[in-house]
Each structure stands twice: as C-alpha cells, then as structure tokens.
Amino acid sequence: MALKDLSPRQMVQITGAWLDPERERPRLVSLKRCAPLIDDIEEAHEGVLKSHRRQKKADDQISEIQRKLVATDQIHDRKARGAHAVLTGFADLADDPEDAAIYLEIRDQLFADGLRFIGASYSDEAGEVKLARDRLTPESKAALRALPTPGGNLLKAVQAWFAAGDELGKLDAQRIHLSAEDRPGAAESPGGQLRARNRWIKVVRSVLQMLELEGADEETARRLLAPLQRETAKAERRRSGGKEEIDVEGGAPPDANEPAIDEGAPATGMD
C-alpha cells in the first residue's frame, strides 16, 4: 500500500470512514489494540484538514494581494510617467531659461535614472520611491505645488506616486511572507502540509500494525481495510498513468500534483 502516493483528499476519505460512527468506528473501538489509536487518528485526520484550510486561506490572501499589487502598480506607473512628462513639458514651454532649468532640476531629483525603474520588480519600484522622496528638496516641493494639474497640483500627483510606491512595498512584503510561510515543507510548523501528511502516514501504519497483531476476524479486517485499499488502488492507477474513475463518495478524483513526502520513519512492511 503506497501511502505516500495518497492525496490529501484520499487521506481524509480513509480516516473519515474509520472515524464515522455510522461506518467503521465501532469496529475500531471493538479491537483492544486499535481502540487506543482513535485519538491519534482524529488528530491526524484533523491535521490534514487544517493544513489545507490554511493553504486555501493563504492562497486566497495571496490572490487578493496580487490583485491589489496590479492595481497599485498601474497608479504608480501612471503618476510617475505623468510627473516626468509634465516637468519635461513645462521646461519646454518655459520662455525663461532659469524656469526651464528649475523644472528639469526637479525632474532629475525625482527621476535620477529616468523612467527605467518602471517595469522593475515591485520591491525595486518601492525602493526607488524612497530614494526620490529623499532627494526632493523643500524648494522643489514648493515649485511643484505651484504647477497646476487636473485635480490639484503636481506635488499632489507626485505624492500619489510616492504613496503607491510605499503600498507596493508593503503588499509585496506580505505576498513574499505568505508564499514562504505556506510553501509545503518550507517550515516545520504544526499546520504545515508536510508534517500533517507524515503524521497521518505514521498513524495509519500504526493502525495496520495493530490490526495485524489483533488477529481480527475476516469481516472486520475487510471492512476496516476497504477504504484504504480502494484509495491506494486509485493512487496507484494515477501514478501509472491510468484513467481513474470518479468516486461516488468523494466526487471528482483527487489532485495529482502532490508535494514530495518525507515519510520520516522507515517502512514497516506495509508501505
């Protein structure tokens, strides 16, 4: 029985049947060697469920952050391009060379390397905003405030660019944190998928060992092993590339893309 090939959906199908009072739980409880494992089975079952609830929650959060990143980046790029273009335009329109020089100087304070940072990573864009804010002098701010734009003045537009850059930095840091925290096996946290899978496998192996020692009657053994045999057979067909039928109880077949498993304890003859 290749327990490592089981998907999380199959895992909870198996232990769900063992824990269901209307199905196989009474048979497990009736066996003196298996009954003490009920708490372990419940813990392992819930561990798999929790790890995937946590995964789904993190995936949803990452998707929402990604949506906000795209929208904020559009504001960031638009405000930066607009400020650069307006300052260049005012310099071209100025009849006084000193005024033209002031506009170009402010433009270069804000955009020391032009607009090349647009299209860089979110963290790079956030970092560029910090540098631009630091380069901008009080005199330049006053000059920007005096330049009208639709909806206000150029200083207001530049500040909107700064705010968008700051938000990009915060959102990107959140996205990176969630991605690293939730990557299967990245951290040995109690809710981690790898740990939950390994724990489930060890508990199921213990049940199998106790069943073997118990010498249960044929019907009891058959009923207890049926969920496991059914799901491991599906996993074997999936691994060998065969088409897997839809399970009546479980709905659609489980996902095939499962992370590699470090099973921890060595096999005990019932892999």
N, C-alpha and C positions, 0 to 999 in steps of 0.2 A: 504494500500500500504506500504510494508515493505521497506522503502528507505534505511535503514541501511544494508539490505541484497544485495544491488546492488554492482556489481564490478565496478572498475573504467572504464572499457571498456563499460559497460552498461550506466554508468553516462554520458559519452561523447556522446554515441549514442542518448540519450534522449535530452540533451541540444543542441547537434548538429542539430537535427531536428528542434528544436524551433528557432535556430538562422539562419537556412538556408533560404535565400530569395526565393528560389525555392520551399520551403516546408511550414513550419508553421510560419515563422517570420512575414509575412504580417498579419496573423490573430492575433498574439500577439500585434502588433503595432496598430491594429484597435480597441483594447479594452483599454479604457481610464485608467482603474486601472492596467492593465498588462503592458502597454507601458513603464511606468517609470522604470519597472524592467529589461528592456533589458540590460542595462549596468551591472546590478548585475549578470544577467545570463551569460553574456560574461565573466565577471571576474571569476565567479565560474567555468565555463567551462574551461577557460584557466588555472585556478589554479590546476585543476585535471591533465590536460595535462602536465603542468610544473613540478608538483611534481613527475610524473612518468618518465618524461625525465631525471630529476635529479636523480631519483632512478636508472634508467638504466645506466646513466653515472657513478654513483658511483659503481654499480655492475661491470661494465666493468673495472673500475680502480682497484677495489679490486681483480678481477680475474688476471689482469696483475701483480699486486703486489705479489699475491700468487705464480704466475709462477716464478717471479724473486727470491722470497724467497727460493723456492725449489732448483733452480739452484745455488744460492749463498750458500745455506746450504751444498750442495754437495761439493763445493770448500772448504768451511770452515772445514768440517769434514775430507776431504781428506788431506788437508795441515796439520791439527793438528795430524792426525794419522801418516802421513809420518814423520813429525818432531820428534814426540815421538819415532817412530821406529828407525829413523836414529841415534838419540842420544843414544838410548839403544844399537844399533848395534856398533857404534863407541866405546862405553865403553867396550863392549865385545871383540872387536878386538884390543883394545889398549894393548900393551905389558907393557907400563909404568903405574903402578897403579895410579900415580898422574894425568896422562892424563885421565884415566878412571874415576877418581873421579871428574875431571872438567866437563866431558861430563854429568855425572849423576847429578852434581850440577845444570848445566844449564837446564837439563831436568826437574828437580824438581822446578826450578824457574818458568819455563813456565807452568808446569803441576803439581801444588801443590797437587791436588787430582786425579792425573792420567787422564784418558780419560772419567771419569764418566759424565762430562758435555756434551759430545756428545750425542745427542738424547734428551737433555733437551729442554725447550722452546727456541724460537728464542731470546727472551729478556735475558734469562739466559746465552745463549751462547755469546751474545754481552757483557754482564756484565763480564763474565769470561775473555774475551779478554782484557778488560780494566785492570783487575787485573794482568793478565800475563804481559802485557806491562809495568805496573808499577814495577813489580818485577824484570824485566830483567835489569841487570847492564851493564854499558859500556864495562866492561871487557868481559862479556858474549857475547855481540854483536860482539866484535872483534873476539872471538873464533868461533862464528857461521859463520862469514864472511870467515873464513879460511877453512871451511869444504865444499868441492865441492859436488854439486848435479846436476842432469840433468837440464840444462838450467841456471845454475848460482851457487849459494851457499846456504847454509842452512839459512842464515839470510834473504835472499830474499824470501825463502819459508815461513819462519815464518812471515815476513811482509805481505805476501799474505794472510796468515791465519788471521792476525790482521785486514787487510783491509776487508776481507769477514765478520768477526765478526762485524765490525763497520757498514757495509752495512746492515747486518741482523737487527741491532738495529734500523736503520733509516727506513727501509722498514716495520718492524713490527709496529713501532710507527705510520706510515702513514696508515697502514691497520686498526689498532685499532681506529684511529681518524675517518676514513671514515665509519667504521662499526657503531660506536657510533652515529656519526652525522646523518647517513641516516636511522637509525632504526625507523620505523614508530612509532610516538608518543614519541620518546626519547627526542626530543627538540621541543619547541613551535616556530619553525622558520617559516617564511612566506611561504617557499616552502615545508613544512612538509606534508606528506600524510594525517595525521590525521586532521590537520587544513583544508586542501583542501577539504576533504570529508565532514567534519562538515559544512563548509561554503556552499558547494553545496547543502547539505540536507536542510539547512535553507532557501536558496534562492528558491529551488523547493517548499518547503512548503508555502512560501510567494506567489508564483505563483498560487498554488492551492487555497489558501485562497482568492486571488483576483478574480480568476475565479468564485469561489462560490458567491462572492459579486457582481460580474459583471452581473450575470444573462445572460451569453452569450447564443446565440441560440444553438440548439442541434447539428447542424453540426459543428459549430466552436468548441464547447466543445469536441465533439467526436474526431475531428482531433487533437486538442492540447493534449488531454489525451491519444491518441492511443499509441505514443511511450513509455510513462510512463507505461501504463497498460501492454503492450507487454513485456517490460523488467522486470517489477516486477513479472509478471507471471512466467517468466523463472527463476528468482531468487528464487521464492517460490518452484518451482519444484526441483531446485538444492538443496535447503535446506532440502526438504523432501526426497531426495534420488532418485527422478525420473530421467529418462534419458531426457536430453534436446536436442532438435533438433538444427541443425546448422542454424543460422540466415543468410538469404540471403544477407542482407546488411552488417552485421558485420563480416562475416567469421566464424571462429571457435568460439565455446562458450567461454565465459569469464572464467578466472581462478576462481576456487572455494576457494582457500586459501587466504582469505582476512583477514587483521587485524581487531581486535575488534574495534568498533566505540563508542566513547564517543560523543553522539549527542548533548550535551550541552543543548539547550533549550528544554523544555518539549513538548510532542506531542500536536498537536492542533486539534486532531480528525481525521487527515489524515496521519497516520504513514506509 
